[in-house]
Amino acid sequence: MYKTKPLDHLILILGCLLMVTPVVVAFMTSTHTAAEIHSNGLMLSWGGNFEETYTNALTKKGGFTGEVTGLTMLMNSFILGIGFALGKIVLSMLAAYAIVYFRFRFATFAFWVIFTTLLLPLEVRIVPSYQVMSNLGLLNSYTGLIVPLLASATGTFYFRQFFMSVPDELLEAARIDGAGPFRFFVDILIPISRTMMAAIFIIMFVYGWNQYLWPMLMTTDESFYTLMRGIKSILQVWIGSQIPDYNEAFALAVLAMLPPVLLVVVFQSWFIKGLTESDK
């Protein structure tokens, strides 16, 4: 058994403070009025405007059309995050299943072609993807937001490695029992892949939740705005001599952090197990 050292704890505490302090500052600042924030900047003191700020951030209609609310943007972010996660898991599992078990010609080459797409950031293919969605009339739609980005080299890689570690005895036993490819996939591979699916779900949900550039290009209708766009739009609205609602922008920023953080905290054991588990 290893003994913990004070220096180890000190490093962990400093790391936690480094990560948590900006969140605390954002939350405390959000409890002040917009005028106070404009005058004094970021603050670490409690402002006493918590209930009003967060109620307005979630329910007050605003934006350029005066119709969008924080709850609408929150729902759009959830749809985008969950759509990304579920869609990427399904496509990645099917692609990995075909590469590992169907033994078709050039399967390894096909995998490496998929894997090399990790070297291509979203910005490289964003213009042709936008053009395709525009031609199909899918701008300002959930389909246009989600479908073009569902292909995932990361998910395919993880599931391929996982399927390759599955004992061949399971496949032989399934064949003896008369199970075809579909039944083997549904009855055997999916159940033993639950922890890996949970890990990939968390990664892809956070990826979809934090999307900013793609939703900005795909949506001009405010009813499809996500929280990431909403925060930016609040800071861009200046009416006469009034200042932006800095407090509501900080409130939305804090709310935008909560779902990914809660997801990781609640399912952290599944996340770690899914990425490190080797026993089937």
N, C-alpha and C positions, 0 to 999 in steps of 0.2 A: 504494500500500500504506500502510495506517495504522500508525502507531507506537503501541505500547502504552505506557501511562503507569503509573508506580508507584501512583498513586491508584486506578486501575482495579483493579489486582491487590489492593490493600489492601481495597477494598470487597468484592471477590469472596471474599477470605479471611475477612473478618469475617462475611459472609453464610453461608459454609460452617460456620464455627464456631458461629454462632447456631443452625443447623439440626442439626448433629451433636452438640453438647454434651449436650442432653437424652438422646439415645440412648446416649451413652457413660456418662452418669450412671446411667441405668436398667440398663445391662448390668453395670457395676461393682457397683451395689447388689445385683443379683440373685445375685452370687457370695458374699454374706454370709448368715448365718443369719437367721431371722425375728426372733430375740431381739435380735440386734445392730441390725437395721434398726429395730425397735420402740424401742430405747433411743437410738440415735444418728441416726436419720433417713437421708436420702440420703447416699451416700458415693462418693468418687472413687477409693478404694483398692481393690486386689484382695483379695477375701475368702478365696480358696482353697476355696470350697464349690461351684465351678462344676459339676463332673461330677454330684455328688449332686443338686443343685438341678434341673438340666435333665433328668436321668433321672426324677426324681420328677414334674416338671411334665408330662412326656410319657407316663409309664407308670403312675404311681400312681393307683389308683382312688379317687375321692372324690365330692364333691358331697353333696347331701342323701340320695341313694339309695345312695351308696357304690359306684357302678358305672361312672361316667363317667371317662374318662381324657383327657389332653391330646391324644393322637393322635386320639381320636374327635372332639373339638371341632375339631381341625385339618382333619380330613377333611370335616366339615360345612361349615367355612368355604370349603374348596376347591370343594365341590359348589355352594354358594351363589354364589361368585364366578364360576365357569366357567358355571354355568347362567344367571346374569344376563347375562354377556358374550355368549355364543352366542345366547341367545334374543333379546336386544335387537338384535343385528346382523341376524338373520334378519328380524324384524318391521320394523326400520327400513329395510332394503334393499327389502323388498317394498312398503312404504308409499311410499318415495321413488320407486321404479320406476313405480308406478301414477300418482303425481302428475305426474311429468315426461313420461312417454311415452304414456299412454293418453288424454290430452287430454279427459277427461270434464268435463262442466259443473260449475262451481263448484270446480274443482281447486285454484285459488289460495286460495279461501275455506277449503277443507278444510285446506290446509296451514297457514294462519294460525290456524285453530282448534286444530290440533295444537300449533303453536308457542306459543300463549298458555298452554298447560298448563305451560310452564316457570315461569310465575308462581305456580303452585300447588304448594306444598311437599307432601311426603309426608303430613305431619300433617293436612292439610285433608281428604284422602280415606282416611285410615287406618281410620276407624270404619266407613264403608260397605264398604270392602274386607274388613275383618275379619268383618263380618256376612255377606257373601256366602260367604266361605270357611267360616265356621261352618255356614251352611245347607247347603253342599255336603259337609260332613263332611271337610274337608281341613285341619283344624287338626292340628298335630303330623305334618306330612308335608312332603317336599321340594317336592311340587307346590304346596302352599299357600304355601310360603316363596318360591318363584320366580315362578310364573305371574302373580300379580296385579300385579307391578311390571315386567313385561317391556316394556310400551309405553314408548317413549323418544322424546320430542320432540327431544332433543339429537341422537340418532343419525339420526333422520329428516331433521333440518335439514342435518347434515353430508353425508349421502348425496345429498340433493336437490341441494345446491350442487355436489357432485362430478359427478352425472349431467348437470346442466345444462351443465357445461363439456366434456362428451364431444362431439367433432365430429359433426355430422349426417351426414357422409360414412360413418361407421361404420354407422349405421342404414340408410342407403341401400344400402350394399354388402351388408349382411345380407339386406335385402329382395330384392335381385337374386339372391343365392345361394339364395333360397327359405327363409330362416330365419324361423320364426314368433316370436312374443313370448317363449315359454319358451326357445327355443334361443338367441335374442339375449341374453337375461338370463344364461343359464348359460354359454354359450361365449364371450361377449364382455365383458359388464359385470362379471361376477364376477372373471375373471382380471385385468382392468385396475384393479380396486378392492382388490387385495390389501393395498396399503400403507394405504389408508383403513380397511380392515377391521381391520388390526393396530392402528392408532391408536385406533379405537373400542373394540376388545377391551380394550386396556390401561385406558382410562378406565372402562369398565363393570365390568371385573374389580375394580378398586380400589373402585368404588362398592358393588358387591355384597359384597366382602370386609369392608368397614368398616361394614356395616349392623349396627345395634344395636337400635333401637326396634322395627322390624318383626319380627325374630326373637323379641324379648322378648314381643311380643303373641301371636305365632302358635304358640309352643312352650311347653308346660308339661312335656313329657317331656324329661328331661335327655339322652337319647340323641340329640336333635336340637339341642343347644346348640352355638353357635359359640364361637370363641375370645373374641370380644368379651363374650359373656355369661359365659363361664367365668372371665374375669378378675374381673368384678364379683361372681360367686358365691363366689369364693375369699375376697374381702375381707368378705363378709357372714357367713361361717361362724365363729361363736365357740362353743367347747365348754368349758364351765366357766370356769376362769381362763386358759385357753390363749389365745394371740394368733393372728390370722390368719397364713397362710403368705405373708407379704409377699414373701419371696424367690421363691416359685413364681409369684406374681402378676406380679412384674417379669419373670421368665423368660418367661412366656406373652406379656407385652407385647412383649418383644424378638422372640420368635418370630412374633408377629402382624405385626411390621413387615417381616420378611424377604421373604416372597413378593412383595408389591407392589414393594418396592425392587428386588429381583432382576429382576422382570419389566420394570420401566422401564429399568434399567441395561443389560440384555441386548438389549432391543429398542428402545433409544432412537433409533437411526437410522431405523428403520421408523416410529416414533411421530412424529418430526419431519417426515420425508418425507411421511407420510400426511396431515398437517395443512397442509403448505405446498406440496406438489407441484401444479403446474398443467399440466405436459405429459402428454399421453395417448399 
